[in-house]
Amino acid sequence: MSDETAFTHKPVSEVPHALSDFDAVRRALGGRKPALFLDYDGTLTGIVPRPEDAVLTDDARAIVKRVADALPTAVVSGRDRPDVEALVGIDGLIYAGSHGFDVELPEGGHLEPPVAGDWTETLDACEARLHEGLDPIKGALVERKKFSIAAHYRLVSDADYPKFREVLDRVEESFPDLKEKTGKKVFELQPNIDWHKGKCVLWLMRALKLDRPDVAPIFLGDDVTDEDAFRALQTVGGGFGVVVSEPEDDATDRRTAAAFRVSDPKEVLMLLQRLAGE
């Protein structure tokens, strides 16, 4: 799935709006039961300057809980799994954190993907180097996770960004076993192995016996890291992605592998309710 040319991509502005054209969503489902895979930041909640401020509202939590009672539902986030599990706060969901490296089942069972291992020593050393270089830069934020380290620059000034990027490049050169993933105003360093949200979704479908012809996996996400999942679902009959993006808010009108779009977390909740038959 690393060769993006093998998949269909369109500018977000050309992707059908899932709520305005819900008949097209029904046709894509083809009578199959949806299985939902949801990103958290920017999908269930809005994007905020600091990760700890992305809190799910009580109304949103109630909607997700009702939907999860009706349909298989997983939250697949770049956050640490215990972090996103605490933020969502709904029993009975599947939680996959660290871009799918760490998975918890509703019954309390723990699934460890085949690529997971102990990266503590490498990440500890990398985190120390990042703090050393980035802490003096106003607005820079280093966020340690179990399987990765995020370097946020949303609050870094344009004048300071070149220094931020210089530090990151220098640290990355020292840790060839890590790779950089780009997100919204964040760079994430994670193990340089062939694993991402898309592979996690396909693996979860097999592990949970959802890889059946009567099930349609749907991934909803806003970030470029979610494109791995959108591409993965192009390989699954009946599966598709929904990108959370407003084209006029994206100056580049980025290309996406999603089949449908919604504009914001409010519309995500509306779509979830329609998929659940509410």
C-alpha distance (Angstrom), angle and dihedral (degrees) to the residues before:
residue distance angle dihedral
M1 . . .
S2 3.78 . .
D3 3.83 93.1 .
E4 3.80 101.6 82.3
T5 3.81 91.9 -174.2
A6 3.81 88.5 72.5
F7 3.81 90.3 67.5
T8 3.79 135.6 66.7
H9 3.81 115.6 -105.5
K10 3.81 129.7 178.7
P11 3.78 134.9 179.0
V12 3.80 108.7 -92.8
S13 3.81 89.0 -118.0
E14 3.82 89.9 63.6
V15 3.82 95.9 49.6
P16 3.84 114.3 102.7
H17 3.79 116.6 -108.3
A18 3.81 106.9 -114.5
L19 3.80 96.4 -144.6
S20 3.80 97.3 41.5
D21 3.80 90.9 48.2
F22 3.80 102.0 30.9
D23 3.80 89.6 147.2
A24 3.81 86.8 68.1
V25 3.80 89.1 52.0
R26 3.81 89.4 52.4
R27 3.79 90.2 50.4
A28 3.80 90.5 50.2
L29 3.80 89.9 51.3
G30 3.79 90.8 51.7
G31 3.80 92.6 -162.9
R32 3.81 93.5 -51.6
K33 3.80 122.2 135.7
P34 3.81 112.4 -108.7
A35 3.80 119.5 -120.7
L36 3.79 107.7 -162.0
F37 3.80 127.3 -142.1
L38 3.80 112.1 -177.0
D39 3.77 133.1 -168.4
Y40 3.81 114.2 -145.6
D41 3.82 114.3 -149.9
G42 3.80 111.3 62.3
T43 3.80 90.9 4.6
L44 3.79 109.4 58.8
T45 3.82 91.1 15.4
G46 3.77 134.3 25.1
I47 3.79 123.7 -99.1
V48 3.80 110.4 -93.7
P49 3.83 132.7 -175.7
R50 3.82 93.9 -109.7
P51 3.85 124.5 38.2
E52 3.81 93.5 -134.1
D53 3.82 90.3 61.3
A54 3.82 94.4 62.4
V55 3.80 97.2 101.3
L56 3.80 124.2 168.4
T57 3.80 112.4 -124.6
D58 3.80 120.1 -123.7
D59 3.82 90.6 -116.0
A60 3.80 91.7 51.7
R61 3.80 91.2 47.3
A62 3.81 90.9 52.1
I63 3.80 91.5 50.8
V64 3.81 93.9 48.2
K65 3.81 90.1 48.3
R66 3.81 92.4 52.5
V67 3.79 91.2 47.1
A68 3.82 91.4 48.2
D69 3.80 89.7 52.5
A70 3.81 88.0 58.6
L71 3.82 102.6 36.0
P72 3.83 137.2 29.4
T73 3.80 103.8 -94.3
A74 3.79 133.3 -172.5
V75 3.79 131.7 176.6
V76 3.81 110.8 -142.3
S77 3.79 110.6 -171.9
G78 3.76 141.5 164.4
R79 3.80 87.4 -131.6
D80 3.77 121.9 94.9
R81 3.79 108.8 -82.3
P82 3.84 96.7 -119.1
D83 3.82 88.9 48.6
V84 3.81 96.5 53.3
E85 3.81 91.1 39.8
A86 3.81 90.1 56.3
L87 3.81 92.8 45.3
V88 3.81 94.3 50.4
G89 3.79 92.6 40.1
I90 3.80 98.3 -169.8
D91 3.78 122.5 134.0
G92 3.79 117.2 -141.5
L93 3.80 97.5 41.0
I94 3.78 128.2 115.6
Y95 3.80 110.4 -121.0
A96 3.80 122.4 -158.8
G97 3.79 115.8 -178.6
S98 3.80 136.0 -178.0
H99 3.80 92.0 38.7
G100 3.79 90.4 -55.5
F101 3.81 101.6 -43.7
D102 3.83 93.6 113.3
V103 3.83 122.6 42.7
E104 3.80 131.5 -177.8
L105 3.82 123.4 -169.2
P106 3.83 125.3 -144.6
E107 3.80 92.9 -108.9
G108 3.79 90.6 55.7
G109 3.79 94.9 -98.5
H110 3.78 117.4 142.3
L111 3.79 123.5 -138.8
E112 3.77 119.2 -164.0
P113 3.79 114.2 -163.0
P114 3.80 115.8 -124.2
V115 3.81 92.3 -106.5
A116 3.81 97.7 51.6
G117 3.79 117.3 112.8
D118 3.77 142.0 145.6
W119 3.79 108.6 -61.2
T120 3.81 94.7 156.0
E121 3.80 97.9 113.9
T122 3.80 94.9 48.0
L123 3.80 93.7 44.7
D124 3.81 92.5 46.0
A125 3.79 90.8 54.9
C126 3.79 92.8 45.0
E127 3.81 92.1 48.1
A128 3.80 91.2 53.2
R129 3.81 91.2 51.7
L130 3.80 92.0 48.0
H131 3.79 92.5 50.4
E132 3.79 90.3 48.6
G133 3.79 92.4 53.7
L134 3.80 103.2 31.9
D135 3.80 104.9 36.7
P136 3.84 92.0 76.6
I137 3.84 89.9 55.5
K138 3.81 110.5 90.1
G139 3.81 112.1 -120.1
A140 3.81 96.0 13.0
L141 3.79 113.7 130.4
V142 3.81 127.0 -166.6
E143 3.81 112.8 -158.7
R144 3.81 117.7 -170.0
K145 3.79 118.6 -151.1
K146 3.79 131.0 178.5
F147 3.80 94.6 -101.0
S148 3.80 103.0 18.2
I149 3.79 147.9 19.1
A150 3.80 122.2 -125.5
A151 3.79 122.2 -152.1
H152 3.82 108.2 -161.1
Y153 3.80 121.3 -160.4
R154 3.82 102.5 171.5
L155 3.82 89.8 113.3
V156 3.82 95.8 40.1
S157 3.81 114.8 108.9
D158 3.80 121.2 -119.4
A159 3.79 88.2 -114.9
D160 3.81 92.2 56.1
Y161 3.81 97.5 41.2
P162 3.86 96.0 87.8
K163 3.81 89.1 56.3
F164 3.82 89.8 47.7
R165 3.81 90.5 52.0
E166 3.80 92.1 45.2
V167 3.81 91.4 54.9
L168 3.79 91.6 47.7
D169 3.81 92.8 49.9
R170 3.79 91.4 49.2
V171 3.80 93.0 50.2
E172 3.80 92.9 46.2
E173 3.80 90.9 54.5
S174 3.81 88.2 58.7
F175 3.80 94.0 52.1
P176 3.83 110.1 49.3
D177 3.82 90.3 164.5
L178 3.81 88.5 69.3
K179 3.80 127.7 68.8
E180 3.78 132.1 -156.9
K181 3.81 122.7 -116.2
T182 3.79 118.5 -169.1
G183 3.80 122.4 -138.4
K184 3.79 137.2 160.3
K185 3.81 104.6 -49.4
V186 3.80 90.0 -26.4
F187 3.79 138.8 93.0
E188 3.76 117.5 -156.4
L189 3.80 126.8 -158.7
Q190 3.79 113.3 -153.1
P191 3.81 138.5 157.5
N192 3.79 111.1 -59.2
I193 3.78 95.0 -122.4
D194 3.79 133.3 117.1
W195 3.80 99.5 -93.6
H196 3.80 132.2 111.5
K197 3.80 142.5 140.1
G198 3.79 92.5 -71.0
K199 3.79 94.6 54.4
C200 3.80 89.1 44.7
V201 3.81 92.0 54.6
L202 3.81 92.8 49.7
W203 3.80 90.7 46.2
L204 3.82 91.8 48.5
M205 3.79 90.9 50.7
R206 3.78 90.0 56.1
A207 3.82 94.4 42.1
L208 3.81 92.2 49.9
K209 3.82 93.9 40.7
L210 3.79 92.1 -116.9
D211 3.81 93.2 128.3
R212 3.80 90.7 100.9
P213 3.81 130.8 125.6
D214 3.83 91.2 -116.5
V215 3.84 93.3 58.3
A216 3.82 126.5 79.3
P217 3.82 113.9 -163.2
I218 3.81 113.9 -146.9
F219 3.80 123.8 -170.5
L220 3.81 120.2 -162.0
G221 3.80 118.0 -165.9
D222 3.78 143.2 138.5
D223 3.79 107.1 -154.3
V224 3.78 134.1 81.1
T225 3.82 87.6 -113.4
D226 3.82 87.2 65.4
E227 3.79 90.8 61.5
D228 3.82 88.2 81.2
A229 3.81 88.0 63.3
F230 3.81 93.3 44.5
R231 3.80 89.9 53.0
A232 3.80 92.3 46.0
L233 3.79 91.4 54.8
Q234 3.80 91.1 53.5
T235 3.81 84.5 71.0
V236 3.83 92.9 55.1
G237 3.80 120.5 80.2
G238 3.79 108.1 -116.8
G239 3.80 94.3 5.7
F240 3.79 124.2 120.2
G241 3.79 145.1 160.8
V242 3.80 131.1 -117.8
V243 3.80 115.5 -153.6
V244 3.80 118.4 -150.7
S245 3.78 102.5 -141.0
E246 3.78 141.0 120.7
P247 3.83 106.8 -141.3
E248 3.80 94.7 -146.8
D249 3.81 88.9 54.6
D250 3.81 90.9 55.4
A251 3.79 108.7 71.8
T252 3.79 91.7 -166.5
D253 3.84 94.3 47.2
R254 3.79 86.2 -138.2
R255 3.78 120.6 -140.6
T256 3.79 116.8 -110.9
A257 3.79 138.4 -170.4
A258 3.82 90.7 -145.5
A259 3.80 118.3 116.6
F260 3.81 95.1 -147.7
R261 3.79 139.2 18.6
V262 3.78 141.0 -151.0
S263 3.78 125.7 -167.7
D264 3.80 106.9 -126.9
P265 3.83 145.9 -16.8
K266 3.82 90.9 -76.4
E267 3.80 89.6 60.0
V268 3.81 90.1 44.5
L269 3.80 88.8 61.4
M270 3.80 91.6 46.5
L271 3.80 90.6 51.9
L272 3.81 92.7 47.4
Q273 3.79 90.0 54.0
R274 3.79 92.1 50.4
L275 3.80 91.8 48.2
A276 3.80 88.7 52.1
G277 3.80 90.8 51.0
E278 3.79 97.1 -110.5
